Amino acid sequence: VRMVLADDEPTISDLDIFDEVWELPPPERLAEAHDLLRRWCDKHRPDGIFLQSERGLLLGSLIAREFELKGPPVEAAHLCSNKYLQRVTLSQAGIGNPLFALGENTVDVHRLAKEAGFPVVLKCVISTMSRLVTLVNSQKEVDTAVARMRDGIAKSLDVTRLLGFAETAKVDLGCDPRRQFLIESFLGGDMVETDGLLIGDRPYTFGVCEQVQSIDPPFFIEAYLFPAECTDTRTVESVSDATIKALGLRDSAFSIEMRVSNGVVRIIEVNGRLGWDEGFSELFQVHTHQDRIHQALQLALGMEPRIIHDRSRFAALAYRSCYYDGIVEELPTRDEVTKMSTIELRLGLATNRGARFVAPPNPEAYPHVAWALATHPASSHAAHEIARQVLDRLDIVIRRA
């Protein structure tokens, strides 16, 4: 297999991995990138396209359609990125959602809050990897939250990317993402997620994870417990399958976040691609014994991946995080981290010395510093305790800046 990387930020190390590397315009200049990719593909006629990233999904789906390559349909890629139309589509299919509405001002927020109660959640229309997601706990927070949201979407490069896709694909966004944002009721309950691959339109779900999220600030992932022990995973997988069908997603990966309360499953977000949190591949390998990136490459080439479900071990992937402005001063070396790993415990670093962390709500906040994956013969919660204790003992110093 000859692999060519087209990326907006290629690195020197990419030259050691790929047969050819070339630089794309930044993701917000989607029309330019599409034109460059189309001309390259017209000349070289690739056998497949790997588009498993948030920034690559929309662009890659266009190329897949134009050159008849395996990949998600353009319409499905759009619904996985445009969270407003995603909500509309799932509601029409009878799949549980939070109460939601498009809004552009404080009056709209108060209107939904009057029906749903506080807290409510404000979101950019396009998936932004948790950027511009704002929890509004009370009436007194509405003005500030709306002002921040309006300022954010006016400048958002993610919104620019969606608008470029709409122009290139000739699709109707159903809203004005520079002016309007999503307002949703806050969903409590067990936080769960399904991840997997679609062989054609057949879902191969790795399993159901339980999420552990941060409280203050909210919405950041602190751990994944695999498989989930908090709820009936069969019901969750059934809703996951129905969601995929409603969106028309196929020939791709998927990652679906849900809430379960009193046996009712509701959708938080659907992504038509692989999840990319640190340690994710290692987490799912506990059951699949396969590298999911290699499996996604097989899908892209029209091959059917080998399917394994080994449920003999429980696992947890935990993160050590930084939620303040700071600079990494002390950190174990990667060799030291590797030596600490065992058959039942793996560790990894998500940053390096000298790196800067920024505090939420800065849209560039990515808090993960290090990760630990532990396994246990009987409980993912027990595995989580092991992973958390190891992370807490790591000698890490981040100076406040």
N, C-alpha and C positions, 0 to 999 in steps of 0.2 A: 504494500500500500504506500503510495506517495502522498504525503500530507502537505498542504499549503495553508499557512496562517494568514488571514486577512484581519487585522486588528487596528484599532485607533491608537493603541499604546503598546506596540511591540517592544520587547526587551532583548538585550544581548543573549540571554539564556535561551530565548526562543529559537535562535539559530542552531542550537545544539539538538533541538527536538524535531523541528520541521524541515522539510526539504526546501521550502521556499517561504520567505516572510516578506510581506509588504504592508505598508501603512495605509489605513483608511482615514478619511476625514472623521472628525469626532461624531458620536452617535446622533447628536442633534442636527447634523447636516445629512440627514438620511437620504434625501434625493440625490446628492452628489455621490454618496457611497454606493447607492443602488446603481447609478450609471456606470461607475468604475467596475463594480462586481459583474454587472451584466455584460460589459464589453470583454472582461477577462474570461467569463464563462463561455461566451459565444466563441471565443478563440480556442479555449482549452477543453471544453466539454467535460466537466467533472462527473464522476460516477456517484457522488453523494455530497451532501452539505451537512455539517455539524453546527447547529444553531442554538445550542442549549444554554443560552444566557439571556438575561432580561433585555440587554441592549441588542442582542442578535436576533431575537425572536421575530420581530416585525419585518426587519430587513431580510432575514433568511427565508421567511415564508414566501416573500415576493419572488426571490430567486428560485426557490424550489418549484413554485408554480410555473414560472416562465420556462424552466429547463426540464420540467417533468421529473424532478427528483423527489425522493421520499422526504416527507416533512409535513408539518401541520398545515392544513388549509389556511389561506390568507384570512378567511372569515373567522376561523377559530382562533388564530393568533390575535386578531383584533379583539375578540371578546375576552381573551385572557389578559389583554393589556388595558382595555377600556373598562374600568371597573363599574362605570355607570351602566353601560349596555350589558355587562355581565350580570348585574343585579336584575335588570329588566328581563333578560332572557331566562334566568333561573326562576324568577317569580312566575313567569308565564308557564314554565314547565312544572310548577307546583313544588319546587324545591325550596326548603326553608332558608330565609334570609333575615337579617335585622330589618326593622322599619327603616326606610331610606327615602331621601328626596334630594333633588338638585337644589343648590342654593347659591346665593351670591351676596347675602348681607345678613345682618343680625336678626332682622325680622323673620327670615326663613329658618334660622336656627331656633329661635324661640317657638316658631310654629310647630316644628317637629318635636321639640322638647316638651311642649304642652301635651302632646299625644303620648310620647314615649316616656317622659320623665328624664331627669338627669341621672347619670352622665350621658352625654352624647359624644360621638366621634366625628371629627371633620377630616376629610381625606381629599387629596388631589385626585382628579378623575383617572389619570393614568397611574399604573403601578410605579411606585417610587422607592421600593426597597426600604420601607418604613420612614422615608423622608416625608415631611409635611403631613404626618399623621398626628392629630392633636386630640387629646382627651379633654373634654370640657365638663368639669365636675359640677358646676353651679351656674346660676344666672349671672353672677357677678364676673365670671370669667369669659363670657360670650364676646364682649367687645374686643378684648385683647386677642382672643383666639381667631376671630374673624379677620381682624386687621393683619395678623401674622399670615393667615392663609391667603388672603388676597395679595399681599406683597409677595409671598412665596410662589404662587402660581403665575403671577405676572412675569417672574424672572426664571421660572423653572426650565431647565434644559430638557427634562423629561417631557414636558408639555410640548416643547419645540419639536422633539422627536415624533410625538404622536401626530402633530399637525403636518409634519413632513410626510409621514406614512399616509395620512388621509389624502393628501394631494397626489402622492405617487400612485396609490392603490385605487383612487377615485371611490372612497367609501365615505359614508355619512357617519360622523361621530355621535350624532344625536344630542350634542350639547356644545357649548363653547368653553373648552377647558382653560382658556386664559381668563375667563370671567366667572365661571361656575365651578363649584366643588361639591363633593358628596357630603351629605349629613346623614348619619346613621345612629340608630339606637345602640347603646352599649350592650353587648351580649355577655352575660356571665355563664358559668358552668365549666365543665371539664374542657381543657384546651387540648385538642387532638389534631393530628395531621396524617394524611396519607401521601405516600410517594411511590412512584413506580414508572413503568414504561407502557406504551401503547403499541402493540403489534397489530398494525392496521387499526381497527377500532376496538380490539380486544385488550382490556386492561390487565396488566400483570403488576399487581400491587405488592411492593416489598413488605408491607405490613402497616400497622397503625402505630404512630408514635404519640406519646403524651408530651406536651410541651410544659416547660417551667419557664414562666416569664418574669421579668423584673417588675417591681411594684412602683418604685420611685427612682428614676423615671419609668413610665410604663412602656410595655410593648417590645422590649428587647429580650431575645432568647437567652435564658440562663442554662437550660439543659433540655435534652431530648431523652425520654425514657422509652425503650423499645424492647418488646411490644408494650403498648399501653395496658395498664392494669386497672384503670379507673372506670372503664365503661365496657359495654358489649361491642367488641370490635366488628362483629358481623354486621350489625346495623350501620356502623360508620362506613364500612366498605361498600355496603349496598347504596348508601347515599352518594358516596364517592363515584361509584360506577354510573349512577343516574345523572350526576352532574357532568361527567365527561361526555355522556351521550347527548345531553341537552345542548352543550356548547359545540358539538360536532368535532371535537378534538380527536386526532388520530396521528399515527406515525411520529410520535414524539414522546418526551417524558412528561410527567405531571407532578405537581405538588399542591395539595389542597388543604387549607387550614379551616378547621371547623370548631364549633362549640357544641357541647352536649349538655342539656339540662332537662331533668325529668324525662329522660328517654327520647327527647326531641333533638334532632341534629340540624344545625343551621350552618350555612356557609359564611366564613369570614372572607376568604380570598382563594381564587383559583389561578395557578400559574401553569402555563403550558410548556414547561421546561424542567430541567433538573434543578433541585435546590443546591446552593453552593456554600452553605455554612461549613466552616472548618471541621474536618473529621467526619463529614457526612458519608463519604464513600466507605470509610472503615466501619461506621455504624451499621450500615445495611449489609455489609459483607458477613457480619455475624450470622445472618440467616441465609443469604443468597450464595455465599462463597464465590461471588463473581464481582468484578469491578464494573460498577454501573456506567462509568464513562466508556469503557470498552463495549458494553452492551448497547449503549446509545449510538456508538460508531457503527456497530453491526446493523442496527435499525436503519441508519442513514444510508447504508450500502445495500439495503434490501434483504439482509440476512436475518434469520430468526434467532435471537439470543437463546442460550441454554437457560432453562428455568429450574431453579432449585429453591425449595422452602424447607430449611432446617430450623426447627423451632426448639432445639435442645438447649439453647442458651438465652439468657436475658441480658440486656445491655443498657448502658446509659452513657450519653455523651454530654459532659458538663463543661462550662466555660468559666474562666476567671475574667472579669471585665473591669473596665475603668470608665466611670461616668463623669469625670471632671476634666478640666483642661490640665494637661500634664505632659511631661517628657519622660520617656523611659530611660532610667539611669542604670539600673541593674536588672539583669535577666540571665537565666541559665543559658549556656551555649546549646546549640542543637545537638552536639555530641553528648553533652550531659543529660539532656532530655531523653535521647535515644537509649542511653545506658540505664535509665530508670524504668524503661518499658519492660514488660514481661508478657507471657502468653495471654494473661487475663487483664493486662493493663497497658494501654498505649497513651503516650503523651505527645503533644505537639505545640509549637509556638505559632501565634497569629500575628506577631509583630517583631520588631528588632530594636536594639539599643539606639537611642537617639530619636526614635519615632515620636510623633506628637499625637496626643489624643485630645479631642474636643468634646465638650459637654453637650448633651442634648439640651435644648431643641435644635442646636446647630444641625443643618441638614447633612453635614459631612461626618456626623458622629457614627463611628463603627467601633463599639466598645470592647470587642473580644481581644484578650491579651494572650491567653493560652487555653488549651483544651485537654481533656482527659477522657478516654473511653475505657470503661470498665465492664467486665462481664460477670455474671453470677448464675449459678445453676437453677435458681428458683424465683428470683425477683428482680425486676428492673429498678424498683425503689431501693433495694439493697445495693445494687450496682451503682446507683446514683450517690449513695452515701460514701462508697469507696472512692469514686472519682472526685467528689467534692473535697474529701479530706486530703487527698494527694495534691490537688490544686492549691489548697490553702497553705500547704507546707512549702510551696515553691518560693524561692528567694527572689522576689520581684519588687523593685522599687520604682515608683513613678512619681517624680517630683511635680508638685503643683506649680503651674505656670501662670 
